[in-house]
Amino acid sequence: QVQLVESGGGLVQAGGSLRLSCAASGRTFSSYIMGWFRQAPGKDREFVAAIMWSGGYTYYADSVKGRFAISRDNAKNTVYLKMNSLKPEDTAVYYCAANNRGVHYQDDYDYWGQGTQVTVSS
């Protein structure tokens, strides 16, 4: 069982930056693929980024590639999402998730955090 708690969301102006954190409980954190998803009002939840167990491989949605960076610290049981050059269309609730099957599809993910709101003003 893994419990995930996100933090770091907030209100930021367009062009600004935020860093989201996701703290995980459980002894096997390092064995999980960790992902970030987001859900904007009136839209489906979508994949944002993911990172493999060792941190050696990362994956990004085209919409955030070059602006967002996912990383993990297995010693701290924490995964991060650094978001730069934020745009109003990045406004959403951001969710951290964990699984050991796949990268992009939310149905692969077994564990989810409660989400943290990111609002980007124009």
Salt bridges, closest charged atoms under 4 A:
GLU46 OE2 - ARG38 NE 2.64
ASP62 OD1 - LYS65 NZ 3.18
ASP90 OD1 - ARG38 NH1 2.91
ASP90 OD2 - ARG67 NH1 2.76
ASP110 OD1 - ARG101 NH1 3.16
